[in-house]
Each structure stands twice: as structure tokens, then as C-alpha cells.
Amino acid sequence: MARHFAPRQGGDHLDIGAGHGDLIAIIQKQFAMNSCACDSRADLMRVANIHVDISDLNRQKLPYVDKSFDLVTCTEVIEHLENFRFVLRESFRVLRPGGVFVVTTPNVLNLASRIRYLTFGFANLFGPLKLQSQDRHLTNGHISPISHFYLIHALAEAGFIDMRVAVDKWQQRSLAWAALLWIPIKIGAALARSRERKRYGTIEASNEAAVRQINSLDIMLGRTMIVGCRKPLRS
């Protein structure tokens, strides 16, 4: 994926939810890009000479004009948001034609997470929140579990093309479950897809690849989901 979506040297980069700026430091070193940071607070930034533009990503548009950046990154952010689709649309808006967008989020469809959801009702890295309270620290602020298909759907709806999905690494716990569940999942998925086509008509040429990818090795075993995509040259 890194080779496929390598940004041009010296281009303009925006990191949404930049935090300490670790990703900015890597991108500046590898691609010599001019990086900007946007977050809900500025005091976390540790990279020198990086100004943080303050924005409430749940309620405010990104504070940039259209077509400002060659690369936009949004890593481990959307699971914290009330409306992640709005941020994806904003990312599309501020990208230049042909620009690259990279987004990551916890992979809630790995097998360890699926088993946790089956037995407890919550995916990995998500859990019960206090009711009638704004305190979300118990789940590290994770309030929106976003599965593979709905992230792909939201990106396509925003206008992105050429989507590539990867994961950071395979989990040992998911590997153990795969030894037990691989064949039943494959059989069950084939039966479910057949029923969806014949009875509900929800699977068609435009989405079949994304549906099948749900039970790929990377999605069933991966810890973090990484999606790279592009803004069309003409949009």
C-alpha cells in the first residue's frame, strides 16, 4: 500500500486528529512534505514548528479551503467521532484532485473481536459507556465501531476511488480462533451471500468485492484496518 499511495515529495499534507504529531514526523522525514495539523486541542503536539488548527470534528468543517492538500491522513480518529462520514466528506473536499487519503480504525471484524461481540455484545476496544455522562475515558473515547464494509461504503459515497485495504498485523488470538472457525465461516458466508442475492438483492457487482473481503484473512486476523484511496482527477 505504501508504494501504491506514496505521496509526491514536498507536497502539502494534513493530519486530522494529529495528537503528538508522530505521523507528521514520519511523513516529513520520508517525503519532506509541508505538514499541517488539525485537532480538538493543541497542547499535545510535540513536533517543532507545527501549528495545530483547532476544530471540533463532530460539529465544524475543517478550517481549510477546497483543494488544499496532496495528502490527508486520519489515523485512529473516526472511532472517536459521532459522525465519521462528515469527516470523510470534509477530507475529500480539502484534497486536491488525484490526492491521497489514508484512514485507519480498529478492525472490529477480526475473529477475537467477533467472538467478544458474540458473547458480550461489544467489539474489541469498545465497551459499556456511562449513561447520562460525557465521560468516555473508560473506552479511550471509542464510541463508534466502524466495520470494513461501512467504511468502504462511506468512502465511496464521499467520492473516493481506488480503495486499498490492509492491516497493521495479525493477532495471535484471532489466529487461534481461525483454526476452529475457518471452515464454518466460509460455509456460512457462502450460504448468507446466496440468500442475500436471491431474497433481498443487496449484493451486486458494485459491492460484491467489498462483501467478500469481510471474510478475507486480513480482516479476520488483522488488528487495525488501514484504507488508502484517492480523489479522482476529475470530480
Sequence and secondary structure as in RCSB ss.txt:
>XXXX:A:sequence
MARHFAPRQGGDHLDIGAGHGDLIAIIQKQFAMNSCACDSRADLMRVANIHVDISDLNRQKLPYVDKSFDLVTCT
EVIEHLENFRFVLRESFRVLRPGGVFVVTTPNVLNLASRIRYLTFGFANLFGPLKLQSQDRHLTNGHISPISHFY
LIHALAEAGFIDMRVAVDKWQQRSLAWAALLWIPIKIGAALARSRERKRYGTIEASNEAAVRQINSLDIMLGRTM
IVGCRKPLRS
>XXXX:A:secstr
 TTTT   TT EEEEET TT HHHHHHHHHH  EEEEEES STT  STT  EEE  TTTS  SS SS EEEEEEE
S GGG S HHHHHHHHHHHEEEEEEEEEEEE TTSHHHHHHHHHHS  TT     TT    GGGTT      HHH
HHHHHHHHT EEEEEEES B HHHHHHHHHHHHHHHHHHHHHHHHIIIII    TTTHHHHHHTTSHHHHHBSEE
EEEEE  S  
